[in-house]
Amino acid sequence: MRLGINLGYWGLGLDADNIAVAQEADRLGYSVCWAAEAYGSDAATVLSYVAAKTERIDVGSAIFQIPARTPAMTAMTAATLDTLSGGRFRLGLGVSGPQVSEGWYGVKFDKPLARTREYVEIIRKAMSRERLTHEGANWTLPLPGGPGKALKLTVHPVRERIPLYLAAIGPKNVELAGEIADGWLGLFFAPEQAAASVDRLRAGRAKAGLTLDGFDLCPTVPISVGTDLAAAADTQRTYASLYIGGMGSKEQNFYKQQAQRLGYEQEAEEIQQRYLAGDKQGAAAAVPQGFIDSTSLLGTKERIADRMQAYAAAGVTTLTLSPAGWTLEERVTALRTGVEALELAGLA
């Protein structure tokens, strides 16, 4: 099992530290460094900067939002980043959510599965450097009856096939990731309850005539190091309540639904109610210790090593760590503990 690092969003007051964290992960042998975007910093600019400041670690979008860019633009960006980084780019995609898609990008949030399938098809075709033609429900290339012509990408990516990942939470989306992607980006992944997701991925691979061999199962997992488990869990409460309570609309929050699938139906409802009512502290306090512990790495190096074995047994191939802490020292300590725990677990 390999390790990754997720820097999260740029512009939260940790920007200088983020580069130091990425460089330390590069030095420690981490496999990939991911960056996110929502409606603030964009991931492509951050990743180009990280790639320029590192030497070996891959850089990945977790995620590029599908409503933010046309598929051809995403192919251009991916090819450019792969070239600039010397073949170190991984393309992670996701549909975002209804509030961001419709409120920020002005793109109707409907039929996300069909839109994603078509989007990936166009990207694959563009990056293969064949002349780009497509007739679908969402895109037609070139537009008929006009001056447009079928063009091909002029940039030559370093690799013939840039790894493509889908971020997915719902069962049908997870199955689609298995079918059309090279890897899956998961969140709130509890290894003891992972069979349902892994079975969906396997079913998607079977549709494409493939197995899970070579497929990268890559959840992002918060990590907090310390001897006090309750205190370690407290560092994750704001993060968990933001996603469960505040990401998406009241009726359509994929992270809340994931928490409910993990057995926290009433607790997730309370978190959302408190968060949407403006009681963010109450929402954070309502996140159950059990939920945080089952979806995070908490505690001493030895305890984290035990949990890593559970993730590996569940089929995880790249464990992406999201280090807790507002100081560089705390985050670097978590990075180093992650490597030591992986070695202790016999998984390095």
C-alpha positions as CSV (number, residue, x, y, z in Angstrom):
1,M,0.0,0.0,0.0
2,R,1.3,3.4,-1.0
3,L,0.8,6.7,0.8
4,G,-0.5,10.0,-0.5
5,I,-1.0,13.5,0.9
6,N,-4.0,15.8,0.4
7,L,-3.3,19.5,0.8
8,G,-6.9,20.4,0.7
9,Y,-7.8,24.0,-0.4
10,W,-5.3,26.8,-1.1
11,G,-5.9,30.1,0.6
12,L,-6.8,29.0,4.2
13,G,-3.8,30.6,5.8
14,L,-1.6,27.5,5.4
15,D,-0.2,28.2,1.9
16,A,3.5,28.5,2.7
17,D,3.2,25.4,4.9
18,N,1.5,23.5,2.1
19,I,4.6,23.7,0.0
20,A,6.8,22.6,2.9
21,V,4.4,19.7,3.6
22,A,4.5,18.7,-0.1
23,Q,8.3,18.8,-0.1
24,E,8.5,16.8,3.0
25,A,6.1,14.2,1.5
26,D,8.3,14.1,-1.6
27,R,11.4,13.5,0.6
28,L,9.7,10.8,2.6
29,G,8.7,8.9,-0.5
30,Y,4.9,9.6,-0.7
31,S,3.4,8.5,-3.9
32,V,1.1,11.5,-4.8
33,C,0.2,14.9,-3.6
34,W,-3.5,16.0,-4.2
35,A,-5.0,19.4,-4.2
36,A,-8.7,20.3,-4.1
37,E,-11.0,23.1,-5.5
38,A,-14.5,24.3,-4.7
39,Y,-15.2,28.0,-5.2
40,G,-11.9,29.5,-4.1
41,S,-8.5,28.4,-5.3
42,D,-8.4,26.3,-8.5
43,A,-6.4,23.0,-8.3
44,A,-4.5,23.3,-11.6
45,T,-2.6,26.4,-10.6
46,V,-1.8,25.0,-7.2
47,L,-0.6,21.7,-8.7
48,S,1.7,23.4,-11.2
49,Y,3.3,25.3,-8.3
50,V,3.7,22.1,-6.2
51,A,5.2,20.2,-9.2
52,A,7.8,23.0,-9.7
53,K,8.8,22.8,-6.0
54,T,9.1,18.9,-5.9
55,E,11.1,16.3,-7.7
56,R,9.5,12.8,-7.5
57,I,6.0,12.9,-6.0
58,D,3.0,12.8,-8.4
59,V,0.6,15.7,-8.4
60,G,-3.1,15.0,-8.7
61,S,-6.4,16.9,-8.8
62,A,-8.8,15.8,-6.1
63,I,-10.8,17.1,-7.8
64,F,-11.2,19.1,-11.0
65,Q,-14.9,19.9,-11.0
66,I,-16.7,18.7,-14.1
67,P,-19.1,21.7,-14.3
68,A,-16.1,24.1,-14.1
69,R,-14.5,23.2,-17.5
70,T,-15.4,21.8,-20.8
71,P,-14.0,18.3,-21.3
72,A,-11.6,19.6,-24.0
73,M,-10.2,22.2,-21.6
74,T,-9.7,19.6,-19.0
75,A,-7.8,17.5,-21.5
76,M,-5.6,20.5,-22.3
77,T,-4.9,21.2,-18.6
78,A,-4.1,17.5,-17.9
79,A,-1.7,17.3,-20.9
80,T,0.0,20.5,-19.9
81,L,0.4,19.5,-16.3
82,D,1.8,16.1,-17.3
83,T,4.3,17.8,-19.5
84,L,5.3,20.5,-17.0
85,S,5.7,17.9,-14.2
86,G,7.7,15.4,-16.3
87,G,4.9,12.8,-16.3
88,R,3.8,13.1,-12.7
89,F,0.2,14.3,-13.1
90,R,-3.0,12.3,-12.1
91,L,-6.4,13.6,-13.3
92,G,-9.1,13.3,-10.6
93,L,-12.6,14.4,-11.6
94,G,-15.9,14.9,-9.8
95,V,-19.4,16.3,-10.4
96,S,-19.2,18.6,-7.3
97,G,-22.7,19.2,-5.9
98,P,-25.9,21.1,-6.8
99,Q,-25.1,24.3,-4.9
100,V,-21.7,24.8,-6.5
101,S,-22.6,23.5,-9.9
102,E,-25.7,25.7,-10.2
103,G,-24.8,28.6,-7.9
104,W,-21.2,29.1,-8.9
105,Y,-20.9,27.7,-12.4
106,G,-24.4,28.1,-13.7
107,V,-24.5,24.5,-14.8
108,K,-27.7,22.4,-14.1
109,F,-27.0,19.6,-11.8
110,D,-28.9,16.8,-13.6
111,K,-28.0,13.3,-14.8
112,P,-24.5,13.4,-13.2
113,L,-23.8,9.8,-14.2
114,A,-24.5,10.3,-17.9
115,R,-22.6,13.6,-17.9
116,T,-19.6,12.1,-16.2
117,R,-19.5,9.2,-18.7
118,E,-19.6,11.5,-21.7
119,Y,-17.1,13.9,-20.1
120,V,-14.6,11.1,-19.6
121,E,-15.1,9.7,-23.1
122,I,-14.3,13.1,-24.7
123,I,-11.2,13.6,-22.4
124,R,-9.9,10.1,-23.4
125,K,-10.4,10.9,-27.0
126,A,-8.7,14.3,-26.8
127,M,-5.7,13.0,-24.9
128,S,-5.2,10.2,-27.3
129,R,-4.5,13.0,-29.9
130,E,-7.1,11.8,-32.4
131,R,-9.3,14.4,-34.1
132,L,-12.0,15.4,-31.7
133,T,-15.5,14.5,-32.8
134,H,-18.4,13.7,-30.5
135,E,-22.2,13.5,-30.6
136,G,-23.8,13.2,-27.2
137,A,-26.6,14.5,-25.0
138,N,-24.3,17.2,-23.4
139,W,-21.7,18.0,-26.0
140,T,-21.5,18.0,-29.8
141,L,-18.0,18.5,-31.4
142,P,-17.6,20.2,-33.7
143,L,-20.9,22.2,-33.6
144,P,-22.9,21.4,-36.7
145,G,-23.6,24.0,-39.4
146,G,-20.8,26.4,-38.4
147,P,-17.1,27.0,-39.1
148,G,-15.9,24.6,-36.4
149,K,-13.5,21.8,-37.4
150,A,-12.4,18.6,-35.8
151,L,-9.1,19.4,-34.1
152,K,-6.5,17.4,-32.2
153,L,-4.5,18.2,-29.2
154,T,-1.1,19.8,-30.1
155,V,0.5,19.1,-26.7
156,H,2.2,15.7,-26.3
157,P,1.7,14.4,-22.8
158,V,4.7,12.5,-21.4
159,R,2.7,9.4,-20.9
160,E,0.4,7.7,-23.4
161,R,-2.3,7.4,-20.8
162,I,-2.6,9.8,-17.9
163,P,-4.2,8.1,-14.9
164,L,-7.8,9.2,-14.5
165,Y,-9.7,9.0,-11.2
166,L,-13.3,9.6,-10.3
167,A,-14.4,10.9,-6.9
168,A,-17.6,9.1,-6.1
169,I,-19.7,8.4,-3.0
170,G,-23.1,7.1,-4.1
171,P,-23.3,3.4,-5.1
172,K,-24.0,4.0,-8.8
173,N,-21.3,6.6,-9.0
174,V,-18.8,4.2,-7.4
175,E,-19.7,1.5,-9.9
176,L,-19.2,4.0,-12.7
177,A,-15.7,4.8,-11.4
178,G,-14.8,1.1,-11.6
179,E,-16.1,0.9,-15.1
180,I,-14.5,4.0,-16.8
181,A,-11.7,5.2,-14.5
182,D,-8.2,4.0,-13.5
183,G,-8.8,4.8,-9.8
184,W,-11.4,5.8,-7.2
185,L,-11.1,8.8,-4.8
186,G,-13.1,8.0,-1.7
187,L,-14.0,10.0,1.4
188,F,-15.3,8.8,4.8
189,F,-14.1,5.3,4.0
190,A,-14.5,2.9,6.9
191,P,-12.5,-0.3,6.2
192,E,-14.7,-2.6,8.2
193,Q,-17.7,-1.5,6.1
194,A,-15.9,-1.1,2.8
195,A,-17.2,-4.3,1.1
196,A,-20.2,-2.6,-0.4
197,S,-18.0,0.0,-2.1
198,V,-15.4,-2.5,-3.2
199,D,-18.2,-4.7,-4.6
200,R,-19.5,-1.8,-6.6
201,L,-16.1,-1.1,-8.0
202,R,-15.6,-4.7,-8.9
203,A,-19.0,-4.8,-10.7
204,G,-18.0,-1.7,-12.7
205,R,-14.7,-3.3,-13.7
206,A,-16.5,-6.4,-14.8
207,K,-18.8,-4.3,-17.1
208,A,-15.6,-3.2,-18.8
209,G,-14.2,-6.7,-18.9
210,L,-11.6,-5.9,-16.3
211,T,-10.7,-6.8,-12.7
212,L,-9.5,-4.7,-9.8
213,D,-5.9,-5.7,-10.7
214,G,-4.1,-2.4,-11.4
215,F,-7.0,-0.3,-10.2
216,D,-6.1,2.4,-7.6
217,L,-8.4,2.4,-4.7
218,C,-7.5,5.7,-3.0
219,P,-9.5,7.1,-0.1
220,T,-8.5,10.3,1.7
221,V,-8.2,9.6,5.4
222,P,-7.6,12.2,8.2
223,I,-4.7,11.5,10.5
224,S,-4.2,12.9,14.0
225,V,-1.3,11.7,16.2
226,G,-1.5,11.6,20.0
227,T,-2.1,9.4,23.0
228,D,-5.5,10.9,23.8
229,L,-8.0,9.5,21.4
230,A,-10.7,11.9,22.3
231,A,-8.4,14.9,21.7
232,A,-7.2,13.4,18.5
233,A,-10.8,12.9,17.3
234,D,-11.6,16.5,18.3
235,T,-9.2,17.8,15.6
236,Q,-11.5,16.2,13.0
237,R,-14.9,17.4,14.2
238,T,-15.0,20.6,12.2
239,Y,-13.9,18.9,9.0
240,A,-16.5,16.1,9.4
241,S,-19.3,18.4,10.3
242,L,-18.6,20.7,7.4
243,Y,-19.0,17.9,4.9
244,I,-21.9,16.1,6.6
245,G,-23.8,19.3,7.5
246,G,-22.8,21.9,5.1
247,M,-21.7,20.4,1.8
248,G,-24.7,20.3,-0.6
249,S,-28.3,21.2,-0.1
250,K,-30.5,19.9,2.7
251,E,-32.1,17.4,0.4
252,Q,-29.0,16.5,-1.6
253,N,-25.8,16.0,0.6
254,F,-23.8,13.0,-0.6
255,Y,-21.5,13.1,2.5
256,K,-24.5,13.0,4.9
257,Q,-25.9,10.1,2.9
258,Q,-22.5,8.3,3.3
259,A,-22.5,8.8,7.1
260,Q,-26.0,7.4,7.2
261,R,-25.0,4.3,5.1
262,L,-22.3,3.8,7.8
263,G,-25.0,3.5,10.4
264,Y,-25.2,7.1,11.7
265,E,-28.6,8.0,10.4
266,Q,-30.0,10.1,13.3
267,E,-26.6,11.6,14.1
268,A,-26.0,12.8,10.5
269,E,-29.5,14.4,10.6
270,E,-28.7,16.2,13.8
271,I,-25.3,17.4,12.5
272,Q,-27.0,18.8,9.3
273,Q,-29.8,20.5,11.2
274,R,-27.4,22.2,13.6
275,Y,-25.0,23.2,10.8
276,L,-27.7,24.7,8.6
277,A,-29.2,26.6,11.6
278,G,-25.8,28.3,12.1
279,D,-24.7,26.3,15.1
280,K,-21.4,25.1,13.7
281,Q,-19.9,24.4,17.1
282,G,-22.9,22.3,18.0
283,A,-22.7,20.4,14.7
284,A,-19.0,19.6,15.3
285,A,-19.8,18.4,18.8
286,A,-22.6,16.1,17.5
287,V,-20.2,14.1,15.3
288,P,-19.9,10.7,17.0
289,Q,-16.5,9.6,18.2
290,G,-17.2,6.2,16.6
291,F,-17.7,7.8,13.2
292,I,-14.4,9.8,13.4
293,D,-12.5,6.8,14.6
294,S,-13.8,4.4,11.9
295,T,-13.0,6.8,9.1
296,S,-9.7,8.3,10.4
297,L,-6.3,7.4,11.7
298,L,-6.1,8.4,15.3
299,G,-3.7,7.8,18.1
300,T,-0.2,6.4,18.5
301,K,2.0,5.1,15.8
302,E,1.2,1.6,16.8
303,R,-2.5,2.1,16.7
304,I,-2.3,3.8,13.4
305,A,-0.3,0.9,12.0
306,D,-3.1,-1.5,13.1
307,R,-5.6,0.7,11.3
308,M,-3.5,0.8,8.2
309,Q,-3.6,-3.0,8.1
310,A,-7.4,-2.8,8.1
311,Y,-7.3,-0.4,5.2
312,A,-4.9,-2.7,3.2
313,A,-7.1,-5.7,4.0
314,A,-10.1,-3.7,2.6
315,G,-8.3,-3.4,-0.7
316,V,-6.9,0.1,-0.4
317,T,-3.8,0.6,-2.7
318,T,-3.1,4.3,-2.1
319,L,-3.9,5.7,1.4
320,T,-4.1,9.4,1.1
321,L,-3.5,11.2,4.4
322,S,-5.0,14.5,5.4
323,P,-2.9,15.6,8.4
324,A,-4.6,17.5,11.2
325,G,-3.2,20.6,12.7
326,W,-2.7,24.3,12.0
327,T,1.0,24.3,12.4
328,L,3.7,23.0,10.1
329,E,5.2,20.9,12.9
330,E,1.9,19.1,13.6
331,R,1.4,18.3,9.9
332,V,5.0,17.1,9.3
333,T,4.8,15.0,12.5
334,A,1.7,13.3,11.1
335,L,3.4,12.7,7.7
336,R,6.5,11.1,9.3
337,T,4.3,9.0,11.7
338,G,2.4,7.8,8.6
339,V,5.6,6.5,7.0
340,E,6.7,4.9,10.3
341,A,3.3,3.3,10.9
342,L,3.3,1.9,7.3
343,E,6.6,0.3,7.9
344,L,5.6,-1.1,11.3
345,A,2.5,-2.6,9.7
346,G,4.7,-4.4,7.2
347,L,3.0,-2.6,4.2
348,A,5.7,-0.3,2.9
